[in-house]
Amino acid sequence: MILLIAGAQGALWGLIFLLFRSQGAGLRRAVETSGEAVVLGPQVGLYQKSGVVSVKTLGVIVLTDRRLIFRKPLGKDIEIPLPQVAGLSENKWFHGNYRSGKQFLIVKLTDGQEIGFVLKNHALWMNELTARTNTIPA
């Protein structure tokens, strides 16, 4: 019984890995065919946006020379043109959520919305976004 459960979990995680890998490759192709240059990514990350309804999902993120794009497993991509970034900050907490001590990279938009990302190589993403948006992290 334990082997059956372990096998099912292994198969499920394998499918999830393949899904994100293919999404990353597809996102890179879409960016490159649009004439934009990929700066960072694609990389698997966590997206969270708070509002009336809090939204959290895993997906694939890429930074181009013009925008930040997050591809969810289902639904429309989240696209943030770099001129819409009003500020950047980081915190271990974001709208009541904590991710095992990992930093949220928090993007504040010109309309006041905040979006949090948990990413591998957090400092690299923070530095690159800071340089490309001319913001000073809070």
Phi, psi and omega in degrees: 000316180296321179295323178296315179296315179298319178296318179295317178295318178300317179295318179297313179294326176297317178295319178297316178301314180296323178298310181293324179296315180290326177296319179298315179295319179294321179294317178300314179299316181298319180294314183295323179286341178279354180092002178270157177260133175284125179263311177222146176094190000291149182213144176288137179206174178254134179247137174217130176232131179253148179186219176299319175237125179283133181243129176225136176198153170276153178186198182241133183242145176217142174251127177251182178287352182236336186203165173253126184237132176238119180260117178276157177300324179228143177098186185281148175296149171266122181238125180240105174299137184302326177296344179275357179276115181265339181188162178227146173207174178218148180197153176283345177243141175217114180046050175081006181247143182229135183239071175052038178081359178284145180282138167274133169270114187256121180256118177262128182266163182298336178273005177095346179294152174235138179232133180250141177232138170250120188226150168289148182060045183310312183299321179298314179296318179298313181297316182292317178294322178299314181294322185277341181251358181054040178251159176251119181302137179278000000 
